[in-house]
Amino acid sequence: MGVPAAPAGYKSGFVGIVGRPNVGKSTLMNQLVGQKIAITSPVSQTTRNRLRGILTTPEAQIIFVDTPGIHKPHHQLGKVLVQNARTAIQSVDVVLFVVDGSVESGGGDRYIVEILSNCKVPVILGMNKLDEQPEDSVLIDRTYEQIVNPEWPVVKFSALTGEGVEPLQKLLIEHLDVGPYYYPPDLVTDQPERFIMGELIREQILLLTREEVPHSVAIAIDIVQEEAKITRILATIHVERDSQKGILIGKSGSMLKSIGSAAREQIQKLIEGKVYLELFVKVQPKWRQSRTRLAELGYRVEE
């Protein structure tokens, strides 16, 4: 399917969403594109691969690049994630630096400001969690004013409720240049369905096991078989230790059943049809430390 020509004066461009882990970047992208394409979880480091969300309006097409939360890395996977986030900053037209506006700024925010200080493109400071901000937020606001570039425009919003998201969208469009449709107007992400399926399974693992099986989980979608009335999906959950495998399977397979049933519901919404989902758990020792294993499971350093 070809991409149509954009009308005269139409704007388009890439917006990199950066910030510390867990400030609501994925929730914001879902809110902006109007449907769930990025997984969200109360556990930090949820976003791994660079996910693009596409918002097409009558005035502009914005391609949002949701980056992994920027933090000081502790293992090879962490290094790959931070490197990919840094690369994303260099390859977009506008950077949206998202912070948790309900708390004072911290060392993690200063670390990102440092990275953004050499940024060649416009930066907008987005203060999320407006719904959680105290009525008198002067002190909180001041802690961000002290660390960011005074030339960066500031916008407050709530990714959860959608309050303030429209002014943010307008501000982003103002910073874009005239350009073409990069993607067909009805597309909301550039990621294949298989990738999103794997992410929806991983989201349920993070939600249901919380701290017990943190981030040593990778999903491989082995088979997707589309039949007339049902789509059959076989997927493998890779973990690093036998103890994690035990937690994921649960007593008499109860945890795996809960994960499978919750993920199936989400995938059915994605493909708008009935789904049969079968999950397997496999131990891959130290996969996060090995570049080869990371590449096999889809985590490549992006150039």
Secondary structure, 3 states (H helix, E strand, C coil): CCCCCCCCCCEEEEEEEECCCCCCHHHHHHHHHCCCCCCCCCCCCCCCCCEEEEEECCCEEEEEEECCCCCCCCCHHHHHHHHHHHHHHHCCCEEEEEEECCCCCCHHHHHHHHHHCCCCCCEEEEEECHHHCCCCCHHHHHHHHCCCCCCCCEEECCCCCCCCHHHHHHHHHHCCEECCCCCCCCCCECCCHHHHHHHHHHHHHHHHHHHHCCCCCEEEEEEEEECCCCEEEEEEEEECCHHHHHHHHCHHHHHHHHHHHHHHHHHHHHHCCCEEEEEEEEECCCHHHCHHHHHHCCCCCCC
